[in-house]
Amino acid sequence: MHIHIKKADANGKMWLHPTIEEEYFYGFNSREIKEVKAIVKENVELLKSAWNEYFGQ
């Protein structure tokens, strides 16, 4: 279970399960990465629910 993050030419991937982990971030500065990680952690249950709904699990 993972999400992709895009911003202009930057992109990233974070795992939501079994733990919240960074796979990669390309083109983001350190402040943006920190902000993305905080948003993901604050919304992980919503993101997991949306993932399950989209993929039918």
C-alpha positions as YAML, in Angstrom:
chain: A
units: angstrom
residues:
- id: 1
  name: MET
  ca: [0.00, 0.00, 0.00]
- id: 2
  name: HIS
  ca: [1.68, 3.19, -1.16]
- id: 3
  name: ILE
  ca: [1.09, 6.65, -2.60]
- id: 4
  name: HIS
  ca: [2.84, 8.73, -5.23]
- id: 5
  name: ILE
  ca: [3.52, 12.41, -4.68]
- id: 6
  name: LYS
  ca: [3.89, 14.84, -7.59]
- id: 7
  name: LYS
  ca: [4.69, 18.55, -7.78]
- id: 8
  name: ALA
  ca: [5.72, 20.03, -11.12]
- id: 9
  name: ASP
  ca: [8.85, 18.05, -12.08]
- id: 10
  name: ALA
  ca: [9.27, 16.55, -8.59]
- id: 11
  name: ASN
  ca: [7.94, 13.13, -7.61]
- id: 12
  name: GLY
  ca: [8.04, 10.75, -4.72]
- id: 13
  name: LYS
  ca: [6.67, 7.54, -3.33]
- id: 14
  name: MET
  ca: [5.79, 6.63, 0.25]
- id: 15
  name: TRP
  ca: [4.65, 3.33, 1.70]
- id: 16
  name: LEU
  ca: [1.60, 3.42, 3.98]
- id: 17
  name: HIS
  ca: [1.68, -0.21, 5.08]
- id: 18
  name: PRO
  ca: [3.03, -2.02, 6.98]
- id: 19
  name: THR
  ca: [4.80, 1.16, 8.15]
- id: 20
  name: ILE
  ca: [4.98, 4.71, 6.85]
- id: 21
  name: GLU
  ca: [8.26, 4.84, 4.95]
- id: 22
  name: GLU
  ca: [9.85, 6.94, 2.24]
- id: 23
  name: GLU
  ca: [10.70, 5.04, -0.95]
- id: 24
  name: TYR
  ca: [12.09, 8.02, -2.83]
- id: 25
  name: PHE
  ca: [11.81, 11.78, -3.36]
- id: 26
  name: TYR
  ca: [13.25, 13.33, -6.52]
- id: 27
  name: GLY
  ca: [13.22, 17.08, -7.06]
- id: 28
  name: PHE
  ca: [11.84, 18.04, -3.62]
- id: 29
  name: ASN
  ca: [13.91, 20.13, -1.22]
- id: 30
  name: SER
  ca: [14.32, 19.03, 2.40]
- id: 31
  name: ARG
  ca: [11.61, 21.39, 3.68]
- id: 32
  name: GLU
  ca: [9.10, 20.02, 1.17]
- id: 33
  name: ILE
  ca: [9.97, 16.42, 2.04]
- id: 34
  name: LYS
  ca: [9.48, 17.14, 5.74]
- id: 35
  name: GLU
  ca: [6.12, 18.77, 4.99]
- id: 36
  name: VAL
  ca: [4.95, 15.86, 2.80]
- id: 37
  name: LYS
  ca: [5.92, 13.33, 5.47]
- id: 38
  name: ALA
  ca: [4.00, 15.27, 8.13]
- id: 39
  name: ILE
  ca: [0.89, 15.46, 5.93]
- id: 40
  name: VAL
  ca: [1.05, 11.74, 5.21]
- id: 41
  name: LYS
  ca: [1.45, 10.87, 8.90]
- id: 42
  name: GLU
  ca: [-1.48, 13.12, 9.87]
- id: 43
  name: ASN
  ca: [-3.72, 11.57, 7.20]
- id: 44
  name: VAL
  ca: [-2.50, 7.97, 6.99]
- id: 45
  name: GLU
  ca: [-5.87, 6.41, 7.91]
- id: 46
  name: LEU
  ca: [-7.70, 8.51, 5.30]
- id: 47
  name: LEU
  ca: [-5.07, 7.62, 2.69]
- id: 48
  name: LYS
  ca: [-5.32, 3.90, 3.51]
- id: 49
  name: SER
  ca: [-9.11, 4.04, 3.29]
- id: 50
  name: ALA
  ca: [-8.96, 5.81, -0.09]
- id: 51
  name: TRP
  ca: [-6.39, 3.29, -1.33]
- id: 52
  name: ASN
  ca: [-8.60, 0.37, -0.30]
- id: 53
  name: GLU
  ca: [-11.66, 1.98, -1.88]
- id: 54
  name: TYR
  ca: [-9.83, 2.63, -5.15]
- id: 55
  name: PHE
  ca: [-8.27, -0.81, -5.37]
- id: 56
  name: GLY
  ca: [-11.34, -2.61, -4.00]
- id: 57
  name: GLN
  ca: [-9.87, -4.20, -0.90]
...
